[in-house]
Amino acid sequence: MKTYSARPAEIEKKWILIDASGVVVGRLAALIATRLQGKHSPQYTPHIDTGDNIIVINAEKVRFTGKKREQHIYWRHTGFPGGIKGVTADKILDGEHPERVIVKAVERMMTRSPMGRQRMSNLRVYGGSEHPHTAQNPELFDVAALNTKNIRSRA
């Protein structure tokens, strides 16, 4: 018996819509990363992009557990000596681009390689409830219904 290896012509990519309102960031990112890589599918092949296209809406309504919303710091570097800058998750979610929290969480779960970057291009995150991908007829994937821990947060 031979090991199955998918070919690019055999891959059928689905479009999946995820509503992130009230969902915990880390659990959401883990599910998205698994779907982007195609590990949920029996035809998973490491060197072929077998993952789905994922649309995430309501990124501004995502939750953190504990005090992470006020205390978790996202670091970046300007490229100049002493140019390290940090911003809390609270400021990012209340700011102009709240979708960056989800993108960064998923990006850090993917491999840092050309294949990982190609798979990340299949992720589309929107802060509000509207998206321009209605023509693709995405299937709704209810993350909140999978596990009660997916929607828990500090009261």
Buried (B, 14 or more C-beta within 10 A) or exposed (E): EEEEEBEEEEBEEBBBBBBBBBBBBBBBBBBBBBBBBBEEBEBBBEEBBBBBBBBBBBBBBBBBBEEBBEEBEBEEEEEEEEEEEEBBBBEBBEEEEBBBBBBBBBBEBBEEEEBBEEBBEBBBBBBEEEBEBEEBEBEEBEBBEEEEEBBBBEE
